[in-house]
């Protein structure tokens, strides 16, 4: 894997660790847990609101729905909780 792709993969792994830690944090509101969990589930699910075989529009729903759910979920969480989870995720080893 080339350098830029490797960096993108590493940042994606770190973000997924952040979301896992945020969902598990005791100060995270239940609605934020639901929204972030739904975003991750929608991203990895083969089911879509608009099928991917429809040109452009099929991929556009993934580009809109997942970031919107993540943004809404993260907005409900206190900033210090998200910052704490980001610190823990960035300092943890790659395999954790």
N, CA, C and O atoms as a GROMACS GRO file, in nm:
protein
  384
    1UNK      N    1   0.085  -0.117   0.000
    1UNK     CA    2   0.000   0.000   0.000
    1UNK      C    3   0.090   0.124   0.000
    1UNK      O    4   0.189   0.129   0.072
    2UNK      N    5   0.054   0.221  -0.080
    2UNK     CA    6   0.136   0.342  -0.091
    2UNK      C    7   0.118   0.431   0.032
    2UNK      O    8   0.028   0.409   0.113
    3UNK      N    9   0.203   0.532   0.043
    3UNK     CA   10   0.205   0.621   0.159
    3UNK      C   11   0.073   0.690   0.190
    3UNK      O   12   0.024   0.680   0.302
    4UNK      N   13   0.014   0.761   0.092
    4UNK     CA   14  -0.112   0.830   0.122
    4UNK      C   15  -0.226   0.736   0.159
    4UNK      O   16  -0.306   0.767   0.247
    5UNK      N   17  -0.232   0.621   0.094
    5UNK     CA   18  -0.338   0.525   0.128
    5UNK      C   19  -0.315   0.466   0.266
    5UNK      O   20  -0.410   0.441   0.340
    6UNK      N   21  -0.191   0.443   0.299
    6UNK     CA   22  -0.158   0.390   0.432
    6UNK      C   23  -0.198   0.489   0.540
    6UNK      O   24  -0.251   0.451   0.644
    7UNK      N   25  -0.171   0.618   0.515
    7UNK     CA   26  -0.209   0.722   0.611
    7UNK      C   27  -0.359   0.734   0.625
    7UNK      O   28  -0.411   0.752   0.736
    8UNK      N   29  -0.431   0.723   0.513
    8UNK     CA   30  -0.577   0.728   0.517
    8UNK      C   31  -0.634   0.609   0.594
    8UNK      O   32  -0.727   0.625   0.673
    9UNK      N   33  -0.578   0.491   0.572
    9UNK     CA   34  -0.623   0.372   0.644
    9UNK      C   35  -0.597   0.385   0.793
    9UNK      O   36  -0.680   0.345   0.875
   10UNK      N   37  -0.481   0.440   0.829
   10UNK     CA   38  -0.448   0.458   0.970
   10UNK      C   39  -0.542   0.558   1.036
   10UNK      O   40  -0.586   0.536   1.149
   11UNK      N   41  -0.574   0.667   0.968
   11UNK     CA   42  -0.665   0.765   1.026
   11UNK      C   43  -0.807   0.710   1.037
   11UNK      O   44  -0.880   0.742   1.130
   12UNK      N   45  -0.846   0.627   0.941
   12UNK     CA   46  -0.978   0.563   0.949
   12UNK      C   47  -0.985   0.468   1.068
   12UNK      O   48  -1.085   0.465   1.140
   13UNK      N   49  -0.879   0.390   1.090
   13UNK     CA   50  -0.875   0.300   1.206
   13UNK      C   51  -0.882   0.380   1.336
   13UNK      O   52  -0.952   0.341   1.430
   14UNK      N   53  -0.810   0.492   1.341
   14UNK     CA   54  -0.812   0.575   1.461
   14UNK      C   55  -0.952   0.632   1.486
   14UNK      O   56  -1.000   0.632   1.599
   15UNK      N   57  -1.018   0.680   1.380
   15UNK     CA   58  -1.153   0.734   1.395
   15UNK      C   59  -1.251   0.627   1.443
   15UNK      O   60  -1.337   0.654   1.527
   16UNK      N   61  -1.238   0.506   1.390
   16UNK     CA   62  -1.326   0.397   1.435
   16UNK      C   63  -1.301   0.365   1.582
   16UNK      O   64  -1.396   0.334   1.655
   17UNK      N   65  -1.174   0.372   1.628
   17UNK     CA   66  -1.145   0.353   1.770
   17UNK      C   67  -1.208   0.464   1.853
   17UNK      O   68  -1.261   0.439   1.961
   18UNK      N   69  -1.202   0.588   1.801
   18UNK     CA   70  -1.263   0.700   1.873
   18UNK      C   71  -1.412   0.676   1.890
   18UNK      O   72  -1.466   0.694   1.999
   19UNK      N   73  -1.480   0.635   1.782
   19UNK     CA   74  -1.624   0.612   1.790
   19UNK      C   75  -1.656   0.499   1.887
   19UNK      O   76  -1.754   0.507   1.961
   20UNK      N   77  -1.574   0.394   1.887
   20UNK     CA   78  -1.597   0.283   1.980
   20UNK      C   79  -1.582   0.330   2.124
   20UNK      O   80  -1.662   0.295   2.211
   21UNK      N   81  -1.478   0.411   2.150
   21UNK     CA   82  -1.457   0.463   2.285
   21UNK      C   83  -1.567   0.560   2.327
   21UNK      O   84  -1.610   0.557   2.442
   22UNK      N   85  -1.611   0.644   2.236
   22UNK     CA   86  -1.717   0.740   2.266
   22UNK      C   87  -1.846   0.667   2.300
   22UNK      O   88  -1.915   0.704   2.395
   23UNK      N   89  -1.878   0.564   2.224
   23UNK     CA   90  -2.002   0.489   2.251
   23UNK      C   91  -1.995   0.423   2.388
   23UNK      O   92  -2.096   0.414   2.458
   24UNK      N   93  -1.876   0.376   2.429
   24UNK     CA   94  -1.862   0.307   2.556
   24UNK      C   95  -1.848   0.401   2.676
   24UNK      O   96  -1.860   0.358   2.790
   25UNK      N   97  -1.822   0.529   2.651
   25UNK     CA   98  -1.799   0.624   2.761
   25UNK      C   99  -1.928   0.646   2.839
   25UNK      O  100  -2.036   0.655   2.781
   26UNK      N  101  -1.916   0.653   2.972
   26UNK     CA  102  -2.036   0.665   3.056
   26UNK      C  103  -2.106   0.800   3.044
   26UNK      O  104  -2.224   0.810   3.076
   27UNK      N  105  -2.035   0.903   3.001
   27UNK     CA  106  -2.098   1.036   2.989
   27UNK      C  107  -2.161   1.060   2.851
   27UNK      O  108  -2.211   1.169   2.825
   28UNK      N  109  -2.157   0.961   2.764
   28UNK     CA  110  -2.217   0.976   2.632
   28UNK      C  111  -2.368   0.955   2.643
   28UNK      O  112  -2.411   0.852   2.693
   29UNK      N  113  -2.448   1.050   2.596
   29UNK     CA  114  -2.594   1.034   2.600
   29UNK      C  115  -2.639   0.918   2.511
   29UNK      O  116  -2.573   0.884   2.412
   30UNK      N  117  -2.750   0.857   2.547
   30UNK     CA  118  -2.797   0.740   2.474
   30UNK      C  119  -2.830   0.774   2.328
   30UNK      O  120  -2.809   0.691   2.240
   31UNK      N  121  -2.882   0.892   2.301
   31UNK     CA  122  -2.916   0.928   2.164
   31UNK      C  123  -2.791   0.939   2.078
   31UNK      O  124  -2.792   0.902   1.961
   32UNK      N  125  -2.683   0.990   2.135
   32UNK     CA  126  -2.557   0.997   2.061
   32UNK      C  127  -2.505   0.857   2.030
   32UNK      O  128  -2.452   0.832   1.922
   33UNK      N  129  -2.520   0.765   2.125
   33UNK     CA  130  -2.479   0.626   2.102
   33UNK      C  131  -2.558   0.564   1.987
   33UNK      O  132  -2.503   0.494   1.902
   34UNK      N  133  -2.687   0.592   1.984
   34UNK     CA  134  -2.772   0.538   1.878
   34UNK      C  135  -2.732   0.595   1.742
   34UNK      O  136  -2.720   0.521   1.644
   35UNK      N  137  -2.711   0.727   1.735
   35UNK     CA  138  -2.676   0.791   1.608
   35UNK      C  139  -2.540   0.744   1.555
   35UNK      O  140  -2.526   0.715   1.437
   36UNK      N  141  -2.440   0.737   1.642
   36UNK     CA  142  -2.307   0.693   1.598
   36UNK      C  143  -2.310   0.546   1.560
   36UNK      O  144  -2.250   0.506   1.460
   37UNK      N  145  -2.380   0.466   1.638
   37UNK     CA  146  -2.393   0.324   1.604
   37UNK      C  147  -2.465   0.304   1.472
   37UNK      O  148  -2.427   0.218   1.393
   38UNK      N  149  -2.568   0.384   1.447
   38UNK     CA  150  -2.641   0.375   1.320
   38UNK      C  151  -2.552   0.417   1.203
   38UNK      O  152  -2.560   0.358   1.096
   39UNK      N  153  -2.467   0.518   1.223
   39UNK     CA  154  -2.377   0.562   1.116
   39UNK      C  155  -2.278   0.453   1.081
   39UNK      O  156  -2.255   0.424   0.963
   40UNK      N  157  -2.218   0.392   1.182
   40UNK     CA  158  -2.121   0.285   1.156
   40UNK      C  159  -2.190   0.165   1.092
   40UNK      O  160  -2.138   0.106   0.998
   41UNK      N  161  -2.307   0.129   1.143
   41UNK     CA  162  -2.381   0.016   1.086
   41UNK      C  163  -2.421   0.043   0.941
   41UNK      O  164  -2.411  -0.047   0.857
   42UNK      N  165  -2.466   0.164   0.911
   42UNK     CA  166  -2.505   0.199   0.775
   42UNK      C  167  -2.385   0.196   0.681
   42UNK      O  168  -2.398   0.157   0.565
   43UNK      N  169  -2.268   0.238   0.732
   43UNK     CA  170  -2.148   0.240   0.648
   43UNK      C  171  -2.103   0.100   0.610
   43UNK      O  172  -2.056   0.080   0.498
   44UNK      N  173  -2.117   0.004   0.699
   44UNK     CA  174  -2.070  -0.132   0.670
   44UNK      C  175  -2.180  -0.224   0.619
   44UNK      O  176  -2.152  -0.335   0.575
   45UNK      N  177  -2.303  -0.180   0.625
   45UNK     CA  178  -2.416  -0.263   0.582
   45UNK      C  179  -2.427  -0.268   0.430
   45UNK      O  180  -2.404  -0.168   0.363
   46UNK      N  181  -2.461  -0.385   0.377
   46UNK     CA  182  -2.483  -0.393   0.232
   46UNK      C  183  -2.616  -0.331   0.190
   46UNK      O  184  -2.639  -0.309   0.071
   47UNK      N  185  -2.703  -0.303   0.285
   47UNK     CA  186  -2.833  -0.242   0.254
   47UNK      C  187  -2.822  -0.090   0.254
   47UNK      O  188  -2.757  -0.032   0.341
   48UNK      N  189  -2.883  -0.027   0.156
   48UNK     CA  190  -2.880   0.119   0.143
   48UNK      C  191  -3.021   0.172   0.121
   48UNK      O  192  -3.111   0.099   0.079
   49UNK      N  193  -3.039   0.300   0.150
   49UNK     CA  194  -3.166   0.365   0.117
   49UNK      C  195  -3.186   0.369  -0.034
   49UNK      O  196  -3.295   0.344  -0.085
   50UNK      N  197  -3.078   0.401  -0.105
   50UNK     CA  198  -3.079   0.405  -0.251
   50UNK      C  199  -2.974   0.304  -0.297
   50UNK      O  200  -2.858   0.316  -0.258
   51UNK      N  201  -3.010   0.204  -0.378
   51UNK     CA  202  -2.913   0.102  -0.419
   51UNK      C  203  -2.792   0.163  -0.489
   51UNK      O  204  -2.803   0.260  -0.563
   52UNK      N  205  -2.675   0.102  -0.465
   52UNK     CA  206  -2.550   0.154  -0.521
   52UNK      C  207  -2.541   0.140  -0.672
   52UNK      O  208  -2.460   0.208  -0.734
   53UNK      N  209  -2.621   0.053  -0.732
   53UNK     CA  210  -2.612   0.035  -0.877
   53UNK      C  211  -2.673   0.151  -0.955
   53UNK      O  212  -2.657   0.158  -1.077
   54UNK      N  213  -2.743   0.240  -0.887
   54UNK     CA  214  -2.794   0.361  -0.954
   54UNK      C  215  -2.679   0.461  -0.960
   54UNK      O  216  -2.628   0.502  -0.856
   55UNK      N  217  -2.638   0.500  -1.081
   55UNK     CA  218  -2.519   0.586  -1.094
   55UNK      C  219  -2.530   0.716  -1.014
   55UNK      O  220  -2.634   0.781  -1.012
   56UNK      N  221  -2.422   0.752  -0.949
   56UNK     CA  222  -2.404   0.873  -0.868
   56UNK      C  223  -2.496   0.879  -0.747
   56UNK      O  224  -2.448   0.895  -0.634
   57UNK      N  225  -2.625   0.868  -0.767
   57UNK     CA  226  -2.720   0.881  -0.656
   57UNK      C  227  -2.702   0.767  -0.556
   57UNK      O  228  -2.721   0.786  -0.436
   58UNK      N  229  -2.666   0.649  -0.605
   58UNK     CA  230  -2.647   0.534  -0.518
   58UNK      C  231  -2.534   0.553  -0.419
   58UNK      O  232  -2.545   0.511  -0.304
   59UNK      N  233  -2.427   0.616  -0.461
   59UNK     CA  234  -2.315   0.644  -0.370
   59UNK      C  235  -2.338   0.772  -0.291
   59UNK      O  236  -2.283   0.789  -0.182
   60UNK      N  237  -2.416   0.862  -0.346
   60UNK     CA  238  -2.440   0.991  -0.280
   60UNK      C  239  -2.509   0.974  -0.146
   60UNK      O  240  -2.482   1.050  -0.053
   61UNK      N  241  -2.600   0.875  -0.133
   61UNK     CA  242  -2.666   0.858  -0.004
   61UNK      C  243  -2.567   0.818   0.104
   61UNK      O  244  -2.582   0.860   0.219
   62UNK      N  245  -2.465   0.737   0.069
   62UNK     CA  246  -2.363   0.701   0.167
   62UNK      C  247  -2.282   0.823   0.209
   62UNK      O  248  -2.246   0.837   0.326
   63UNK      N  249  -2.253   0.909   0.115
   63UNK     CA  250  -2.171   1.028   0.142
   63UNK      C  251  -2.248   1.129   0.227
   63UNK      O  252  -2.186   1.210   0.296
   64UNK      N  253  -2.379   1.126   0.222
   64UNK     CA  254  -2.459   1.222   0.298
   64UNK      C  255  -2.505   1.164   0.432
   64UNK      O  256  -2.494   1.231   0.535
   65UNK      N  257  -2.557   1.042   0.431
   65UNK     CA  258  -2.618   0.984   0.551
   65UNK      C  259  -2.515   0.960   0.662
   65UNK      O  260  -2.537   0.999   0.776
   66UNK      N  261  -2.404   0.895   0.630
   66UNK     CA  262  -2.306   0.859   0.733
   66UNK      C  263  -2.246   0.983   0.801
   66UNK      O  264  -2.247   0.990   0.924
   67UNK      N  265  -2.193   1.081   0.726
   67UNK     CA  266  -2.140   1.201   0.795
   67UNK      C  267  -2.247   1.278   0.872
   67UNK      O  268  -2.218   1.335   0.977
   68UNK      N  269  -2.369   1.281   0.821
   68UNK     CA  270  -2.476   1.353   0.892
   68UNK      C  271  -2.506   1.286   1.026
   68UNK      O  272  -2.520   1.355   1.127
   69UNK      N  273  -2.517   1.154   1.027
   69UNK     CA  274  -2.542   1.084   1.153
   69UNK      C  275  -2.427   1.102   1.251
   69UNK      O  276  -2.449   1.123   1.370
   70UNK      N  277  -2.303   1.094   1.200
   70UNK     CA  278  -2.187   1.115   1.288
   70UNK      C  279  -2.184   1.256   1.344
   70UNK      O  280  -2.157   1.275   1.463
   71UNK      N  281  -2.210   1.354   1.261
   71UNK     CA  282  -2.208   1.494   1.307
   71UNK      C  283  -2.315   1.518   1.413
   71UNK      O  284  -2.289   1.584   1.514
   72UNK      N  285  -2.434   1.466   1.390
   72UNK     CA  286  -2.540   1.482   1.490
   72UNK      C  287  -2.506   1.413   1.621
   72UNK      O  288  -2.526   1.469   1.728
   73UNK      N  289  -2.453   1.292   1.610
   73UNK     CA  290  -2.417   1.218   1.732
   73UNK      C  291  -2.306   1.287   1.809
   73UNK      O  292  -2.315   1.300   1.931
   74UNK      N  293  -2.202   1.332   1.739
   74UNK     CA  294  -2.090   1.397   1.807
   74UNK      C  295  -2.130   1.532   1.866
   74UNK      O  296  -2.071   1.576   1.965
   75UNK      N  297  -2.226   1.596   1.807
   75UNK     CA  298  -2.273   1.726   1.860
   75UNK      C  299  -2.340   1.709   1.997
   75UNK      O  300  -2.340   1.802   2.077
   76UNK      N  301  -2.398   1.592   2.022
   76UNK     CA  302  -2.467   1.568   2.149
   76UNK      C  303  -2.373   1.531   2.264
   76UNK      O  304  -2.415   1.528   2.380
   77UNK      N  305  -2.247   1.504   2.232
   77UNK     CA  306  -2.151   1.457   2.332
   77UNK      C  307  -2.068   1.576   2.381
   77UNK      O  308  -2.027   1.660   2.301
   78UNK      N  309  -2.044   1.585   2.512
   78UNK     CA  310  -1.958   1.693   2.562
   78UNK      C  311  -1.820   1.689   2.496
   78UNK      O  312  -1.764   1.582   2.474
   79UNK      N  313  -1.766   1.806   2.464
   79UNK     CA  314  -1.638   1.816   2.394
   79UNK      C  315  -1.524   1.747   2.468
   79UNK      O  316  -1.437   1.686   2.406
   80UNK      N  317  -1.523   1.757   2.601
   80UNK     CA  318  -1.415   1.696   2.676
   80UNK      C  319  -1.416   1.543   2.665
   80UNK      O  320  -1.310   1.480   2.672
   81UNK      N  321  -1.534   1.483   2.649
   81UNK     CA  322  -1.543   1.338   2.632
   81UNK      C  323  -1.483   1.298   2.497
   81UNK      O  324  -1.406   1.202   2.489
   82UNK      N  325  -1.517   1.371   2.391
   82UNK     CA  326  -1.465   1.340   2.258
   82UNK      C  327  -1.313   1.361   2.256
   82UNK      O  328  -1.241   1.278   2.200
   83UNK      N  329  -1.263   1.469   2.316
   83UNK     CA  330  -1.119   1.494   2.319
   83UNK      C  331  -1.046   1.385   2.397
   83UNK      O  332  -0.938   1.340   2.356
   84UNK      N  333  -1.103   1.342   2.508
   84UNK     CA  334  -1.043   1.234   2.586
   84UNK      C  335  -1.035   1.105   2.504
   84UNK      O  336  -0.933   1.036   2.505
   85UNK      N  337  -1.142   1.072   2.434
   85UNK     CA  338  -1.145   0.951   2.352
   85UNK      C  339  -1.047   0.962   2.235
   85UNK      O  340  -0.986   0.862   2.198
   86UNK      N  341  -1.032   1.079   2.177
   86UNK     CA  342  -0.935   1.099   2.069
   86UNK      C  343  -0.792   1.080   2.120
   86UNK      O  344  -0.709   1.018   2.053
   87UNK      N  345  -0.763   1.132   2.240
   87UNK     CA  346  -0.629   1.114   2.298
   87UNK      C  347  -0.601   0.966   2.323
   87UNK      O  348  -0.493   0.917   2.290
   88UNK      N  349  -0.698   0.895   2.379
   88UNK     CA  350  -0.680   0.753   2.408
   88UNK      C  351  -0.662   0.674   2.278
   88UNK      O  352  -0.576   0.588   2.270
   89UNK      N  353  -0.744   0.704   2.178
   89UNK     CA  354  -0.738   0.631   2.051
   89UNK      C  355  -0.607   0.657   1.977
   89UNK      O  356  -0.552   0.565   1.916
   90UNK      N  357  -0.557   0.780   1.981
   90UNK     CA  358  -0.433   0.810   1.908
   90UNK      C  359  -0.310   0.758   1.982
   90UNK      O  360  -0.206   0.737   1.920
   91UNK      N  361  -0.320   0.738   2.113
   91UNK     CA  362  -0.205   0.687   2.188
   91UNK      C  363  -0.205   0.536   2.200
   91UNK      O  364  -0.106   0.478   2.243
   92UNK      N  365  -0.316   0.471   2.162
   92UNK     CA  366  -0.321   0.324   2.173
   92UNK      C  367  -0.246   0.261   2.057
   92UNK      O  368  -0.234   0.320   1.950
   93UNK      N  369  -0.196   0.139   2.078
   93UNK     CA  370  -0.124   0.070   1.970
   93UNK      C  371  -0.215   0.040   1.852
   93UNK      O  372  -0.338   0.036   1.867
   94UNK      N  373  -0.158   0.019   1.734
   94UNK     CA  374  -0.234  -0.004   1.612
   94UNK      C  375  -0.329  -0.120   1.622
   94UNK      O  376  -0.438  -0.113   1.565
   95UNK      N  377  -0.296  -0.226   1.690
   95UNK     CA  378  -0.381  -0.344   1.695
   95UNK      C  379  -0.494  -0.335   1.795
   95UNK      O  380  -0.583  -0.420   1.794
   96UNK      N  381  -0.493  -0.235   1.883
   96UNK     CA  382  -0.595  -0.226   1.988
   96UNK      C  383  -0.726  -0.176   1.936
   96UNK      O  384  -0.822  -0.162   2.013
   0.00000   0.00000   0.00000
